[in-house]
Amino acid sequence: MKRIAPFLLYAALPWAAMAQSTAPAPRMAAPSPPPPPLGALQGGWDNQAAATNAVQWQQANSRMPADAGVQWNWFRSEEAAMRSSNNGELRPQDRQELANIAEAIKATAPNSFEYYMAEYFLAFPAPSAFNVLEAARALEPGRTELLPPLLSKAMLDGDATALGTWSGEMEQRGLVAKGLETAASDLLLSLPPEAVLFTNGDMDTQPVVIRQLQHRDKPEVLVVDRRLLADAHYRQRIWQQAGAGGTAPGNGPAFAAALLGASRRPVYFALGLDRSWLAAFPGKLHAVGAVFRVGRAAPSDAAILAANWKAMKKPLDAGPLSRNYLVPGAMLLAQLRSTGNQAHATALEQELRHMAAATGAEQQLRQLGIILP
């Protein structure tokens, strides 16, 4: 057993030197509850911290197994840790583990806010998710956890009033990390006003929508959450809003591919879009800032990228979205090197070196030859 130095023991327990053998033993305080789980919008991007938080809430559940609030926080912390370690996605085994926790919540508090919210996250984006969301809202309409899901529902429904309400509530309550707000500003800066933008999830969707509605920053841009395309009504409405005629095609990258030929509005992808989407457009993705322009290469792409790179703030406190900046930066660096613009290439390489070090990607950039020895 590890020995503890006497002076450390006395420093920790100052009463020990004065206590008498007849003194009553001090009462042990109950363990403090773990810190509340941080979602992706609030800054929960540290894999180790998320995993530690999940273990703490699991232990809290062991101490208080019949507390639905503790179980709900255990669910939330586990989901955050799972998504953080798997590029924002849930694997089948992850879903099963979360379903087991949801069942435990149901056994403790059936028809509760906590149970309905757990079911929402398991079912999203299926229609049943929004049914249980409404049930949770009816029980406790003031709960903060409702706001991001309600914004997603407003997007699904195309409800402009609800979009304004929930985006305003999220901004007023400070539910979006500052780094994500800055990244959203950079993303909109990179787009023409008439763009159709496909996004991947809450982190690159909701801060953009909030900025559009609450700051009137390029409100004409049509933001499409690719997850919601699973709903046929949502697909049809987006198809029509983009100016395309007829019946909308099916879900997935094929929807965006069809839109390229059916609409006059240019199509753009957020840098963090699902890899299956990016792989479906070989040779058609052109970095022009914090987005890819989809389609044929244009002579103006290089100049637009250079201008947008200079204008963007490129926050280093936006979690995985900060790392995404390395993609357009690397492409711009290749352009500068190919044209012999050594002075600007050297300066950009130093900037990328700093960004890579801050986001944990320095080794990858060295391996790819983007950062030179």
C-alpha positions in Angstrom: 0.0 0.0 0.0 1.3 3.5 -0.9 2.6 5.3 2.3 1.4 8.8 3.0 3.9 11.2 4.5 2.9 12.3 8.0 3.0 16.0 7.1 0.6 15.4 4.2 -1.7 13.6 6.5 -1.7 16.4 9.0 -2.1 19.0 6.3 -5.2 17.2 5.0 -6.6 16.6 8.5 -5.6 19.6 10.7 -7.9 18.5 13.4 -6.0 15.2 14.0 -3.3 16.8 16.2 -5.9 18.2 18.5 -8.5 15.4 18.5 -8.9 13.3 21.6 -9.7 9.6 21.5 -13.1 10.3 23.0 -14.1 12.8 20.3 -16.9 11.6 18.0 -15.9 10.6 14.5 -16.6 13.3 11.9 -19.6 12.6 9.6 -18.6 12.0 6.0 -20.3 14.3 3.6 -22.1 12.8 0.7 -20.1 12.9 -2.6 -20.8 16.0 -4.6 -22.7 15.4 -7.9 -20.5 15.3 -11.0 -20.4 18.4 -13.2 -23.3 18.6 -15.7 -22.7 17.0 -19.1 -21.6 19.3 -21.8 -23.2 18.8 -25.2 -21.6 19.4 -28.6 -23.0 22.9 -28.8 -21.6 23.9 -25.4 -18.0 22.7 -25.8 -18.1 19.0 -24.9 -15.3 18.0 -27.3 -12.6 16.7 -25.1 -12.7 12.9 -25.4 -11.0 12.2 -22.1 -13.1 14.8 -20.2 -16.3 13.4 -21.7 -15.4 9.8 -20.8 -14.5 10.9 -17.3 -17.8 12.7 -16.9 -19.7 9.6 -18.1 -18.0 7.4 -15.6 -18.8 9.9 -12.8 -22.5 9.9 -13.7 -22.5 6.1 -13.9 -21.1 6.0 -10.4 -23.6 8.6 -9.2 -26.3 6.3 -10.6 -24.9 3.4 -8.7 -25.3 5.5 -5.5 -28.8 6.7 -6.4 -30.3 4.1 -8.7 -33.8 5.3 -8.5 -33.2 9.0 -9.4 -34.4 9.8 -12.9 -32.5 13.0 -13.0 -29.2 11.2 -12.4 -30.1 8.6 -14.9 -30.9 11.3 -17.5 -27.5 13.0 -16.9 -25.8 9.6 -17.2 -27.6 9.1 -20.5 -26.5 12.6 -21.7 -22.9 12.1 -20.6 -22.6 8.7 -22.2 -24.0 10.0 -25.5 -21.6 13.0 -25.5 -18.6 10.6 -24.8 -19.7 8.2 -27.5 -20.1 10.9 -30.1 -16.9 12.6 -29.1 -14.9 9.4 -29.6 -16.6 8.5 -32.9 -16.6 11.7 -35.1 -20.0 12.7 -34.0 -21.8 9.4 -34.8 -23.3 6.7 -32.7 -22.4 3.1 -33.5 -24.9 0.3 -33.1 -23.4 -0.8 -29.8 -23.5 2.7 -28.6 -27.2 2.9 -29.3 -27.8 -0.3 -27.5 -26.0 0.9 -24.4 -28.0 4.1 -24.5 -31.2 2.2 -25.0 -30.4 0.2 -21.8 -30.1 3.4 -19.9 -33.4 4.7 -21.4 -35.1 1.5 -20.2 -33.7 2.1 -16.7 -35.1 5.6 -16.8 -38.5 4.1 -17.9 -38.4 1.7 -15.0 -37.7 4.5 -12.5 -40.0 7.2 -14.0 -42.2 6.1 -16.9 -43.8 8.9 -18.9 -41.3 11.4 -17.4 -39.5 14.3 -19.1 -36.2 12.4 -18.7 -37.5 9.2 -20.4 -39.1 11.1 -23.3 -35.9 13.1 -23.9 -33.8 9.9 -23.9 -36.3 8.4 -26.4 -36.0 11.5 -28.6 -32.2 11.2 -28.9 -32.5 7.5 -29.7 -35.2 7.9 -32.3 -33.9 11.1 -34.0 -34.6 12.0 -36.9 -37.5 9.6 -37.2 -41.0 11.1 -36.7 -41.5 9.3 -33.4 -38.6 11.4 -32.0 -40.6 14.6 -32.4 -43.7 13.0 -30.9 -41.9 12.2 -27.6 -40.2 15.6 -27.8 -43.7 17.2 -27.6 -44.5 15.0 -24.7 -41.4 16.1 -22.8 -42.2 19.7 -23.6 -45.7 19.4 -22.3 -44.4 18.2 -19.0 -41.6 20.7 -18.4 -41.7 23.4 -21.1 -39.0 25.6 -19.5 -36.2 23.0 -19.6 -33.0 24.1 -21.4 -32.5 20.6 -22.9 -35.5 21.2 -25.1 -34.1 24.1 -27.1 -31.8 22.5 -29.6 -34.3 19.7 -30.4 -37.1 22.3 -30.8 -34.9 24.2 -33.2 -34.4 21.0 -35.3 -38.2 20.5 -35.2 -38.8 24.0 -36.5 -36.3 23.4 -39.3 -38.1 20.1 -40.1 -41.5 21.8 -40.2 -40.3 25.0 -42.0 -41.9 27.0 -39.1 -40.4 30.5 -39.4 -42.0 31.7 -36.2 -40.7 28.8 -34.2 -37.3 29.2 -35.7 -37.1 32.8 -34.5 -38.4 31.8 -31.1 -36.0 28.9 -30.4 -33.0 30.5 -32.0 -33.5 33.6 -29.9 -33.9 31.5 -26.7 -30.7 29.6 -27.5 -28.8 32.8 -28.0 -30.2 34.5 -24.9 -29.4 31.5 -22.7 -25.8 31.2 -24.1 -26.2 27.6 -25.3 -23.7 27.9 -28.1 -20.0 28.1 -27.4 -18.3 31.3 -28.6 -16.0 29.3 -30.9 -18.9 27.8 -32.7 -20.5 31.3 -33.1 -17.3 32.5 -34.7 -17.1 29.4 -36.9 -20.7 30.0 -38.0 -19.8 33.6 -39.0 -16.8 32.3 -41.0 -19.0 29.8 -42.8 -21.6 32.4 -43.8 -18.8 34.7 -44.9 -17.7 32.0 -47.3 -21.1 31.8 -49.1 -22.9 33.8 -51.7 -26.3 35.0 -50.5 -28.2 32.6 -52.8 -26.4 29.4 -51.7 -27.9 26.1 -50.6 -25.7 24.8 -47.8 -25.8 21.2 -46.6 -24.7 20.7 -43.0 -24.0 17.6 -40.9 -25.3 18.1 -37.4 -26.1 20.4 -34.6 -22.6 21.9 -34.4 -22.4 23.2 -37.9 -26.2 23.7 -38.4 -27.7 25.4 -35.4 -25.1 28.2 -34.8 -25.5 29.1 -38.5 -29.2 29.3 -38.2 -29.0 31.3 -35.0 -26.6 33.8 -36.7 -28.9 34.1 -39.7 -32.0 34.8 -37.7 -30.7 36.7 -34.8 -28.0 38.8 -36.6 -29.5 38.9 -40.1 -26.3 37.4 -41.5 -27.1 36.2 -45.0 -30.6 35.1 -44.2 -31.2 34.1 -47.8 -28.9 31.2 -47.6 -30.9 27.9 -47.5 -29.5 25.7 -44.8 -30.2 22.0 -45.2 -29.6 19.6 -42.3 -28.7 16.4 -44.1 -30.1 14.3 -41.2 -33.6 15.8 -41.8 -33.6 14.7 -45.4 -34.8 11.3 -44.2 -38.2 13.0 -44.0 -40.0 13.1 -47.4 -41.9 16.3 -46.6 -38.7 18.1 -45.6 -37.0 17.0 -48.9 -39.9 18.2 -51.0 -40.0 21.6 -49.2 -36.2 22.1 -49.6 -36.4 21.0 -53.2 -39.0 23.7 -53.9 -37.3 26.4 -51.8 -34.2 25.8 -53.9 -36.2 26.5 -57.0 -36.3 23.0 -58.4 -39.4 21.7 -60.1 -41.3 18.4 -59.8 -40.9 15.7 -57.1 -37.8 15.7 -54.9 -35.5 12.7 -55.2 -34.6 10.4 -52.4 -32.4 10.9 -49.3 -28.6 11.1 -49.2 -26.0 12.5 -51.5 -28.2 11.8 -54.5 -30.5 14.6 -53.3 -27.6 17.1 -53.6 -26.4 15.7 -56.9 -29.9 16.1 -58.4 -30.2 19.6 -57.0 -27.0 20.6 -58.9 -28.8 20.1 -62.2 -32.3 21.1 -61.1 -31.7 24.5 -59.4 -30.0 27.7 -60.4 -28.9 28.1 -56.8 -25.2 27.1 -56.1 -24.7 24.1 -53.8 -22.2 24.2 -51.0 -21.1 21.6 -48.3 -20.0 22.4 -44.8 -16.5 21.1 -44.3 -17.6 18.6 -41.7 -20.2 16.9 -43.8 -20.4 13.2 -43.5 -17.6 11.4 -45.4 -20.0 9.3 -47.5 -21.3 12.6 -48.9 -17.9 13.9 -49.7 -16.8 10.7 -51.4 -19.9 10.8 -53.7 -18.5 14.0 -55.4 -15.0 13.1 -56.6 -13.4 16.1 -58.4 -16.4 18.3 -57.6 -15.5 19.7 -54.2 -13.7 23.0 -54.2 -12.6 24.7 -51.0 -13.5 28.4 -51.1 -13.3 29.2 -47.4 -15.1 27.4 -44.6 -17.1 25.4 -47.2 -16.8 23.3 -50.3 -18.4 24.6 -53.5 -19.9 21.6 -55.3 -19.7 21.3 -59.1 -17.2 22.0 -61.8 -14.0 23.9 -61.0 -14.1 27.6 -61.7 -11.2 30.0 -62.5 -12.3 32.2 -59.6 -12.1 29.4 -56.9 -8.4 30.2 -56.0 -9.0 33.9 -55.6 -12.1 33.4 -53.5 -10.3 31.0 -51.2 -7.5 33.4 -50.7 -9.8 36.3 -50.0 -12.0 34.3 -47.6 -9.0 32.8 -45.8 -7.7 36.3 -45.1 -11.2 37.5 -43.9 -12.1 34.5 -41.7 -11.3 34.6 -38.0 -10.5 30.8 -37.8 -11.2 30.2 -34.1 -9.1 27.6 -32.3 -11.7 27.1 -29.6 -14.4 25.5 -31.8 -13.5 21.8 -31.2 -13.5 19.7 -34.3 -14.7 22.6 -36.4 -11.4 24.3 -35.7 -9.5 21.3 -37.2 -11.7 21.6 -40.4 -10.0 24.9 -41.2 -6.8 22.9 -42.0 -8.4 21.5 -45.2 -8.9 24.9 -47.0 -5.6 26.1 -45.5 -3.7 23.1 -47.0 -5.3 23.7 -50.4 -4.4 27.3 -50.4 -0.9 26.5 -49.4 -0.6 24.0 -52.3 -1.8 26.8 -54.6 0.8 29.3 -53.3 3.6 26.7 -53.6 2.6 25.8 -57.2 2.6 29.4 -58.3 6.0 30.1 -56.7 4.6 32.6 -54.2 7.1 31.6 -51.6 6.7 34.5 -49.2 3.0 34.0 -48.7 3.5 30.2 -48.7 6.0 30.5 -45.8 3.6 32.7 -43.8 0.7 30.4 -44.4 2.7 27.3 -43.4 3.5 29.0 -40.1 -0.1 29.8 -39.5 -1.1 26.2 -40.3 1.7 24.9 -38.0 0.2 26.9 -35.2 -3.4 25.8 -35.9 -2.3 22.2 -36.2 -0.5 22.3 -32.9 -3.5 23.8 -31.2 -5.9 21.2 -32.6 -3.7 18.1 -32.3 -3.2 17.6 -36.0 0.5 18.5 -36.4 1.6 14.9 -37.0 -0.9 14.3 -39.7 0.0 17.5 -41.5 3.7 16.5 -41.4 2.9 13.1 -42.7 1.0 14.6 -45.6 3.9 17.0 -46.4 1.7 20.1 -45.7 4.0 21.1 -42.9 7.6 20.7 -43.9 10.4 19.6 -41.5 
